[in-house]
Amino acid sequence: MVYVQAQIKLHPGKQTEFVSLLNTLMPLLNKHGWKLIGSFSAMVGRFNTVLDLWELPNPNAVESLLSDPAFAKYAPTIHDIIEDEVLTVMSKLPIG
């Protein structure tokens, strides 16, 4: 099991559209093994920032999603909503 942290900078005023897009994409994301742990919006700090935490079956699930033609058709919409995104693939530490 691996995790992906998606730190997303939205274009101003696009949070509602982002939520709608993510809900639309959820079946496709789930098809590739992506399970949303949580999606968070900044209240203090860098405005228009969202942090998503995903659980994936393996690191290949990232490439699997990004290379899916069904995902690619959303590229123009994603570009209109998201200014910048950083994906970080992580493993869980054996703590606790």
N, C-alpha and C positions, 0 to 999 in steps of 0.2 A: 504494500500500500504506500502511495506517495501523496503528497499534498501540493496544491498550487495556490499561491497567493497572487491574486490579480489586483494590483494597485492601479486604479483607473481615474484619470482626470477627464471629467466631462466638460463639454462645451457649456457655457453658462445657460441656465434655464432648461437643461435637457434631462434632468433627473427622472421626471415622469415618463419620458420617452424611453429612457434606459431601462426602467423597471418593466415597461411593456415589452421591449425587445427581449429582455432576459426571460420573461415568462413565455414569449413566443418560441425562443430558442431552447427552452428547457427539455422538450422531448428529444431533440437532436443531441443535446449535451448528454442526456441520460443514455442515449443509444451508444455513445462512445465511452460509457463508464464514468462520466463526471457526476459526482454527487455534491450538491451545494451544502456546505456546512453552515454558512452564514454570509449575508451580504450586509455591509454596514456603510452608513453615510456619515461623513465628518460633520460634527456640530461645532467644533472649535479646531482651528488650524487651517490647513489649506482648503479653501472652499471648493465646491464642485468635485470633491474627491469621494470615491467609493472604494471600499476594500472588500473583495470577495474571497472566501476561503473554500476551496474545493478539495474533495477526496477523490483520488483516481486509483484505478487498479494497478497501474504501472506508468512509467514515464512516457511510454509510446502512445498513451491515450491523448497526449497533447498534439503530436503530429497527426494522429488519426483524425482528430476533429478538424485541425487547421487545413488538412488536405482534402476534406470532404467537399465535393462540389455543391452539396446542399447548403453547407455553411458559407461557401464563397459567394453565393448569390446575395447574402446579407451584407457584403462588404460596403456598398454605398451607404446603406443605412447606418452601419457601425461607424463609418467615417464621419457622418453628419452628427452623430451623438457623442463620440469619444474623441477627445483631443489627443490623449496619450495613454498608453497602457504598458505596464511592466508586469510580465509573468515570471514568478519565481517558483521553481520546482523544488520541493523540500521533502525531507524524510523526518519522521517522528523520532525524537530522542527518547531513550529508555529511562524516563524519569517518572517516578510514582508508581 
